[in-house]
Amino acid sequence: MQGLVRRWSRPWWRGEPRVAALWAAVQEDLKRDWTLEELAHRCHCSAEHLRRLCMKELGRSPMQHLTSLRMDLARRLLATTEDKLEVIAEEVGYANAAVFCRVFKRWVGVVPGEWRGGGSRE
């Protein structure tokens, strides 16, 4: 039990500091059109090495983690603002609301309007 408590009390990122710095920078600019190559370049490694690091540390690929960060922000914006879907889509890095809605439904399980209306919130 003591080991579990120690593990849970550590900072969420225990791996490569350069990868942690990368995701902190990405989180500050989610509306940017990030590519795997650009993420890898900012992390000073190859795309494949970044993919391996992310799979090891996060359990998902870099692009899946980017989508996760975007969907987390989208859920917060849907819950705390009355902004139109087009505005939220742009804020989280999608060119149009249709693509955003499709990704949101795939990731969250319901369309943004249902989620905002008090549907399935975790």
C-alpha positions, 0 to 999 in steps of 0.5 A, a space after each residue: 500500500 505504501 508503494 502505491 501511495 508513493 507512486 501516486 504522489 509523484 508528478 504525473 510525468 516521470 520520464 524524459 524531461 524533453 518529452 514533458 517540455 514538449 507536451 507542456 509547449 503543445 498544451 499552450 498552443 493546441 490550436 496549432 496544426 501540429 505534425 508528428 515531424 514537428 513534434 519530433 523535431 521539437 523533442 530533438 528525436 526522430 518521429 519513431 523514437 518519439 512514438 516509442 517514448 510516448 507509448 512507453 510513458 503515456 500508453 498512446 502515440 504522439 498524435 493520440 496524445 495530441 487528440 487527448 489534450 484537444 478533447 480535454 480542452 474541448 470538454 472544459 470549454 463546452 462545460 464552461 462557455 456558451 461558445 459556438 462549436 465553430 469557435 471551440 473547434 478552432 480553439 482546439 485545433 480543428 479547421 471546421 466544426 464538422 471534423 471536430 464533431 466527428 473526432 469528439 464523438 469518436 473520442 468521447 462517445 457523444 456529440 458535443 451538443 449532447 455532452 454540453 447538455 449534460 449527457 455523459 460526463 465523466 
